[in-house]
Amino acid sequence: MYILNPTKITSRFPFLNPTRGVPKLQFSKILQQNKGFREGPITKMAWSLKRCDERSIESRYSNIRPATEAYADEAIQALKAGKVIAVPTDTLYGFACDACSVEAVNRIYEIKGRKHTSPLAICVGDINDIQRFAVTNHLPLGLLDNLLPGPVTIVLTRGESSILEKSLNPGLDTIGVRIPDFEFMRMIARGCGSALALTSANLSGQSSSLEIKEFKNLWEHCSFVYDGGVLPAGRSGSTVVDLSMIGKYKILRPGSAKEETVSILEKYSLLEEGVDG
């Protein structure tokens, strides 16, 4: 019978000799190395999958566009056809349509789940356009030029000469007017030759949107969604000020520019409604 000599075996295969103190093929070190190897790529893979998931969501919707001059004409044609689009402004993302289209205005209310008793503001491209939709001749010369374009909604009397549809904000003799400091919005407002009805892009009662993914559940209801990136102004929206009174103003919503707005109004000697001068 052939007898194995343990001494010869251990001399040839030293890792089998328990007296040499070899820590089991250094499994603990290998595991540590493998752990480090696994954590890095897995973390990166998780990030990559998250990015891929976001991109796959957007890829399923062919109506997403960058909010650039190259796509302005497409937006204008959609608005003229009575469609609703999603747009960035200098404050929040909004839904916009032709303010003189009854069907389009009703569509915005349907998308938002909003009551028709809640008024919509309008957006125009330039200050000279405001007089087509509201009364401005009582305002100090130069006031509007100092307030707009910017994150301010000016509430004015509609007037008998307003070309707005009577069905827009029925029962109200005033209208909120915006000229956002966002060139894409001003371009499409000019190109439409009409006022745009404008309201925040979200379901009624929910948080406003600072980027398009925050209202992705509503993308399918828009002809186009124009992406202007993450908007930096916060969720407080525009400052809403009533300028329908002669020589007075009233802040209806503080918004993101209250201090600057009040400073300009006082510069033109306007007094706050309800405050004794």
Disulfide bonds with the S-S distance in Angstrom:
none
